[in-house]
């Protein structure tokens, strides 16, 4: 009984380590998005941190257009980063854990 419990605790520690390693890898994954035919370009890491932002001179001339393009590009990048982050973290956590019914619903 205790042997199995220690095995599960070991697996949880391994899963935690895998998740931390995945978070570090996500810092090196870059997601690019743009709007307005490249007038606004955004790059985020897989951890949803802004890497770069480019705004063309043309986009700077119209505040409403700039706001729209920023919103479009940022939402695209955040959505893609979220998908990648969710996949990577779930994969890292489940690689170490045994097949426990209902666990994938929690992750």
C-alpha positions in Angstrom: 0.0 0.0 0.0 2.7 2.5 1.0 4.8 1.4 -1.9 2.1 2.5 -4.4 1.6 5.8 -2.5 5.3 6.5 -2.7 5.3 5.6 -6.4 2.4 8.1 -7.0 4.3 10.8 -5.0 7.4 10.2 -7.1 5.3 10.4 -10.3 3.8 13.7 -9.1 7.3 15.1 -8.4 8.3 14.0 -11.9 5.2 15.6 -13.4 6.0 18.9 -11.6 9.6 18.8 -12.9 8.3 18.1 -16.4 5.9 21.0 -16.2 8.7 23.4 -15.1 10.9 22.2 -18.0 8.0 22.8 -20.4 7.5 26.3 -19.1 11.2 27.0 -19.7 10.8 25.6 -23.3 7.8 27.8 -23.8 10.0 30.9 -23.3 11.8 29.9 -26.5 8.8 29.3 -28.7 7.8 32.4 -30.6 4.3 33.1 -31.9 4.0 35.8 -34.6 0.8 37.5 -35.6 -0.1 40.5 -37.7 -3.0 42.6 -38.9 -3.6 45.2 -41.6 -1.3 43.4 -44.1 1.6 43.7 -41.7 0.9 47.2 -40.5 0.9 45.8 -36.9 3.1 42.8 -36.1 3.3 41.1 -32.7 5.6 38.4 -31.4 4.9 36.6 -28.1 6.6 33.7 -26.3 4.7 30.5 -25.6 4.3 31.8 -22.1 2.4 34.8 -23.5 5.1 37.4 -22.9 5.5 40.1 -25.5 8.8 39.7 -27.4 8.3 42.4 -30.0 5.8 44.9 -31.4 6.0 46.7 -34.8 3.7 49.4 -35.8 4.0 50.9 -39.3 4.0 54.7 -39.8 0.8 54.4 -41.8 -1.0 52.7 -38.8 0.1 55.4 -36.5 -1.9 58.0 -38.6 -5.3 56.6 -37.6 -5.9 55.9 -33.9 -9.0 53.8 -34.4 -7.4 51.7 -37.1 -4.3 51.2 -34.9 -6.4 50.1 -32.0 -8.3 47.6 -34.2 -5.1 46.2 -35.7 -3.4 45.9 -32.3 -6.5 44.1 -30.9 -6.7 41.7 -33.9 -2.9 40.9 -33.9 -2.7 40.5 -30.1 -5.8 38.3 -29.9 -4.5 36.1 -32.6 -1.1 35.7 -30.9 -2.6 35.1 -27.5 -5.0 32.5 -28.8 -2.2 30.6 -30.5 0.1 30.9 -27.5 -2.6 29.6 -25.3 -3.1 26.6 -27.4 0.6 25.8 -27.5 1.0 26.4 -23.8 -2.0 24.2 -22.9 -0.7 21.4 -25.1 2.8 21.5 -23.8 1.9 21.7 -20.1 -0.7 19.0 -20.4 1.7 16.8 -22.3 4.4 17.4 -19.7 2.1 16.6 -16.7 0.6 13.5 -18.2 3.8 11.9 -19.4 4.8 11.2 -15.8 1.5 10.3 -14.3 -0.2 6.9 -14.5 -3.4 6.5 -16.3 -5.8 7.6 -13.6 -9.5 7.8 -14.7 -10.7 11.4 -14.8 -7.3 12.9 -14.4 -7.3 14.3 -18.0 -10.4 16.2 -17.1 -8.5 18.0 -14.4 -5.6 18.9 -16.7 
